[in-house]
């Protein structure tokens, strides 16, 4: 039976009951009440989930009887308009619509077992019972709007949560993919440098510490991946302390094999005398088993050490023609001292250890740098002067005296344009064996041909020579001297104010051309 048929049937039954009530307006009998109760129970048993409870305070639940329905319909028929909110006419409900709404729960019901005859409808309410003045209808409308809005809110938030979830999934997936790709490349050392790097593993170092050391040395990019690889391959706990030579293109497996299977190298002491030339240092390193001379030369000439400020400040040909043809850029900065090295170390490691000793954290500290600045010189100029003192004098006292003579000649460059130090010629002869550009070297280093200081240091000076370069002698008998000569047999140095006095000294002691 369709909804419209049920509505029509309802109105017919209401009309019949209205007629009966007019004939007998008395209150319903006990039999009628029992019938209504029975019908109510049967309908409620058939309608699953449609039972609605009324909150009537202390009153008992009450279902309108047909007589009550008739009275309400009669009142409406006499012309009284149904109470509805004037401010919202769209929400007004007609009697037919109200009846239809009351039957929503019964529209799908079939025969109730009474021979196909329908029982009188039982009216129930979803919310509050209707008040006599009709004020309950707007409340139900508001609640329907509230429910609709709530459903919309839940839908909106559901969409937002879905979007957030998708973004998180994509973000996490992208991150995992990135680490998978970069970690795989790092793990096998793909397209990485083959340069050898020395790595010192301290005794008792954990895998995490080792991973950080490898990262710092530029051998790996993903310390976390390395730690995971070490754990999965059960390499943890098998690392040896010592110095190991590795390269970035080895991959994790080869690195671990070297650090776990290779016997740690021996530690040896190496002493570099003050005034040693770069080529002398290279020979010492090879003789001690630290590194080969070839590798040492290559590191000095080809590797970039501009991360040291004093190396970065060295002038080049771009700064002027007078700075051209410097042979060894690092000459003068390979600080002489006693060191400990591992055998078979990389030349780069060796060079950096020497430069580190020269740095502000060690020998040429902030106080010395302040003194250099106060003198109006650069670090390179002071080191060049100190190298000349190492080549011309045998002790700190004479170094300070020779420094005074050389500064006097530099100050009187018109009268004495050249320093004329024999040690600079010796330097040219030593490096000329490695290079055919003797003429260019002479112009760059030979102070008998070149005006002023040579283009670069001629050896690696120690602290005594550096301090003498900063503090030339103040002795009265030396203050006006422009010449000096050293007797190589006795080691005594003589100082003269004029060329005539100088020649007489050289002749007397058999120095220079008079030897």
Secondary structure, DSSP 4 states (H G I P E B T S, - for coil): --HHHHHHHHHHHHHHHHHHHHH--SPPPHHHHHHHHHHHHHHHHHSTT-------TTSPP----HHHHHHHHHHHHTTPPPP--TT-GGG---HHHHHHHHTGGGTT----SSTTPPPPP----SSSPPPTTSTHHHHHHHHHHHHHHHHHHHHHHHHHHHHHHHHHHHHHHHHHHHHHHHHHHHHHTTT-----EEEEE-TT--HHHHHHHHHHTTS-S-HHHHHHHHHHTT-TT-PPPEEEEE-GGGHHHHHHHHHHHSPPPPEEEEE--TTB-HHHHHHHHHHTTS--HHHHHHHHHHS--TTSHHHHTS--GGG-GGGTT-S-TTTT-S--SEEEEETT--HHHHHHHHHHHHSTTSSS-HHHHHHHHHTT--HHHHHHHHHHHHHH-SSHHHHHHHHHHHHHHHHTTTT------HHHHHHHHHHHTT-S-HHHHHHHH-TTTSSSS-SS-SSB--HHHHHHHHS----TTTTT--EEEE-TTT--EEEESSHHHHHHHHHHHT-GGG-
